[in-house]
Structures are given as C-alpha cells and as structure tokens.
Amino acid sequence: MKTALIGLLGVLVGAAIVGVAVIIFFRYIEKKETRTRDIEHRVKEIETLNLLNKKVNEVLGKRNVLMEDYVRFNAFDDCYITIDDYIYLHSFAAQNNFYLPNYLIEEFFKNISQRKAILSPEETVKMGGYTYKGGRAVMESFSDELLIIINEKKAQLNQMTKKPLHYFDVK
C-alpha cells in the first residue's frame, strides 16, 4: 500500500512537472508568434511608407514643359500633380490607412488642397492635372516627414529584432 501511494505521488508530481513545462512551452510559442506578427507589421509599415514616399518623389520629379503656358505663378515653387497621381495618392492613403500615420496624411491633404490653383475645367483637362501654388514645399516637407518616420520605424524594428525572447518574461 505504501509503495502504491509513493508511486501515485510520483506520477502526480511527474504530471505536474510535465503540465508546467507544457504551459511554459505554449506561452513561449505564443510570445514568439506575437513577436513575429509585430515584426511583420513593422516591416509592412516601413514598406508602405517607402511606397508613399517614392510616389511623392515621383510626383515632385515630374515637370510639365508647357506648364508656363497655363499657370502664371512661380513655376519653381509650384507643384503640378496629374489627375491620375492625385487619385492614386488618395486611394493609396485610403487602402493603407492602417499602416500610415493618419494625422500626417490628413494634414498633407489639407495643406495641399488649400494651395490648389483655381482654373477653368477646360484648362484643367488641357493640362491633365492640378497646379498647387507653393505646393512643392508642402510635398518636400511631407517627404521629409515620411523619411523621419521611416527611420524611426527602422530603429524600432532593429530594437525588436535584437531583443531576446525569454521563457519567463513577466508582462
């Protein structure tokens, strides 16, 4: 009888040890998956910000040769955005709003829309886009802010990847 109780006690202690080990293992796996999702989310944010910055720089790089014929502002300070590019920027911001800083995007569109040159519909169609008086400075500052955010996100990603993952992390 004594041997049976000692054997039963040994089985119960062994089961408790295995149960604790299984709980610790599954918590570790869960933390690892959470960390992987967080890293993937940061990478997607960085990729989205890079794509937006690339499109903004592409818009800044476009110079319409005939723009002086249609617009009477300082052509160096102005920014010309085709209708397709403007729609692309809006749809890109709408589709990727989870990964983009909403305040920055809203401020950009508010600032750029305030600078829109009022032209007749015929002139707008003839040009194929919109002209923004002083819009180049707004676009360049937006691009600079995107680059700052990208560098911050890269630093956060670097910090996340270097941080070790422990079995007994307490949150």
C-alpha positions as CSV (number, residue, x, y, z in Angstrom):
1,M,0.0,0.0,0.0
2,K,2.8,2.3,0.9
3,T,4.6,1.6,-2.4
4,A,1.4,2.3,-4.3
5,L,0.9,5.7,-2.6
6,I,4.5,6.6,-3.3
7,G,4.1,5.5,-6.9
8,L,0.9,7.5,-7.2
9,L,2.6,10.5,-5.7
10,G,5.5,10.2,-8.1
11,V,3.1,10.0,-11.1
12,L,1.2,13.1,-9.8
13,V,4.5,15.1,-9.3
14,G,5.6,14.0,-12.8
15,A,2.3,15.0,-14.3
16,A,2.5,18.4,-12.6
17,I,6.1,18.9,-13.9
18,V,5.0,18.0,-17.4
19,G,1.9,20.2,-17.2
20,V,4.0,23.2,-16.1
21,A,6.6,22.5,-18.8
22,V,3.8,22.3,-21.4
23,I,2.3,25.6,-20.2
24,I,5.7,27.3,-20.3
25,F,6.4,25.9,-23.8
26,F,3.0,27.1,-25.2
27,R,3.5,30.6,-23.7
28,Y,6.9,30.7,-25.3
29,I,5.4,29.7,-28.7
30,E,2.6,32.3,-28.3
31,K,5.2,35.0,-27.4
32,K,7.3,34.0,-30.4
33,E,4.2,34.2,-32.8
34,T,3.2,37.6,-31.3
35,R,6.7,38.9,-31.8
36,T,6.8,37.6,-35.4
37,R,3.4,39.3,-36.2
38,D,4.7,42.6,-34.6
39,I,7.9,42.4,-36.7
40,E,5.9,41.7,-39.9
41,H,3.6,44.6,-39.1
42,R,6.6,47.0,-38.7
43,V,8.0,45.7,-42.0
44,K,4.7,46.3,-43.7
45,E,4.5,49.8,-42.2
46,I,8.0,50.6,-43.5
47,E,7.2,49.2,-47.0
48,T,4.0,51.2,-47.2
49,L,5.8,54.4,-46.1
50,N,8.5,53.8,-48.6
51,L,6.0,53.3,-51.4
52,L,4.2,56.5,-50.5
53,N,7.5,58.4,-50.3
54,K,8.5,57.0,-53.7
55,K,5.3,58.2,-55.2
56,V,5.6,61.7,-53.7
57,N,9.1,61.9,-55.0
58,E,7.9,60.7,-58.4
59,V,5.3,63.5,-58.4
60,L,7.9,66.0,-57.4
61,G,10.2,64.8,-60.2
62,K,7.6,65.4,-62.9
63,R,7.9,68.7,-64.6
64,N,5.5,69.7,-67.3
65,V,7.2,71.5,-70.1
66,L,4.2,73.5,-71.1
67,M,3.2,74.5,-67.5
68,E,4.2,78.1,-68.0
69,D,1.6,78.5,-70.7
70,Y,-1.2,77.6,-68.3
71,V,-0.1,78.8,-64.9
72,R,1.1,82.3,-64.0
73,F,2.7,81.5,-60.7
74,N,6.4,81.0,-59.8
75,A,6.9,77.7,-61.5
76,F,9.8,76.7,-59.2
77,D,7.6,76.9,-56.1
78,D,4.6,75.3,-57.7
79,C,3.8,71.7,-57.8
80,Y,2.0,70.0,-60.7
81,I,0.1,66.8,-59.9
82,T,-1.7,64.9,-62.6
83,I,-5.3,63.8,-62.0
84,D,-4.1,60.1,-62.0
85,D,-1.4,60.8,-59.4
86,Y,-3.8,62.7,-57.2
87,I,-6.3,59.9,-57.3
88,Y,-3.6,57.4,-56.7
89,L,-2.4,59.3,-53.6
90,H,-5.9,59.4,-52.2
91,S,-6.7,55.8,-52.9
92,F,-3.3,54.6,-51.6
93,A,-3.9,56.6,-48.4
94,A,-7.4,55.1,-48.1
95,Q,-6.3,51.5,-48.8
96,N,-3.3,51.6,-46.4
97,N,-4.7,53.8,-43.6
98,F,-3.9,51.1,-41.1
99,Y,-0.2,51.4,-41.8
100,L,0.1,55.1,-42.4
101,P,0.1,57.9,-39.8
102,N,-3.4,59.3,-40.2
103,Y,-2.6,62.7,-38.8
104,L,0.3,63.3,-41.1
105,I,-1.8,62.2,-44.2
106,E,-4.8,64.4,-43.2
107,E,-2.5,67.4,-42.7
108,F,-0.8,66.8,-46.0
109,F,-4.1,66.6,-48.0
110,K,-5.4,69.6,-46.1
111,N,-2.3,71.7,-46.7
112,I,-2.0,70.7,-50.4
113,S,-5.7,71.3,-51.1
114,Q,-5.5,74.8,-49.7
115,R,-2.9,75.7,-52.3
116,K,-4.8,74.4,-55.3
117,A,-4.9,76.9,-58.2
118,I,-8.4,77.6,-59.4
119,L,-8.5,77.0,-63.1
120,S,-11.4,76.5,-65.5
121,P,-12.3,72.9,-66.2
122,E,-11.1,73.3,-69.8
123,E,-7.7,74.4,-68.6
124,T,-7.5,71.5,-66.1
125,V,-8.4,69.0,-68.7
126,K,-5.9,70.5,-71.2
127,M,-3.2,70.3,-68.6
128,G,-4.3,66.9,-67.4
129,G,-3.8,67.8,-63.7
130,Y,-3.8,70.3,-61.0
131,T,-1.4,73.0,-60.0
132,Y,-0.7,73.9,-56.4
133,K,0.8,77.3,-55.6
134,G,3.7,76.7,-53.2
135,G,2.9,73.0,-53.2
136,R,6.5,71.9,-53.8
137,A,7.4,73.0,-50.3
138,V,4.5,71.1,-48.9
139,M,5.3,68.0,-50.8
140,E,9.0,68.2,-49.9
141,S,8.3,68.6,-46.2
142,F,5.8,65.7,-46.4
143,S,8.5,63.6,-48.0
144,D,11.0,64.6,-45.2
145,E,8.5,63.8,-42.5
146,L,7.9,60.4,-44.1
147,L,11.7,59.7,-44.1
148,I,11.9,60.6,-40.4
149,I,9.0,58.2,-39.6
150,I,10.7,55.5,-41.8
151,N,13.9,55.9,-39.9
152,E,12.1,55.8,-36.5
153,K,10.3,52.6,-37.6
154,K,13.5,51.0,-38.7
155,A,15.1,51.8,-35.4
156,Q,12.1,50.2,-33.6
157,L,12.4,47.2,-35.9
158,N,16.1,46.9,-35.2
159,Q,15.4,47.1,-31.4
160,M,12.6,44.5,-31.6
161,T,14.8,42.0,-33.5
162,K,17.7,42.4,-31.1
163,K,15.6,42.0,-28.0
164,P,15.9,38.4,-26.7
165,L,12.9,36.3,-26.2
166,H,12.8,34.6,-22.8
167,Y,10.7,31.7,-21.4
168,F,9.9,33.6,-18.2
169,D,9.1,37.1,-19.4
170,V,6.7,38.9,-17.0
171,K,4.3,41.4,-18.6
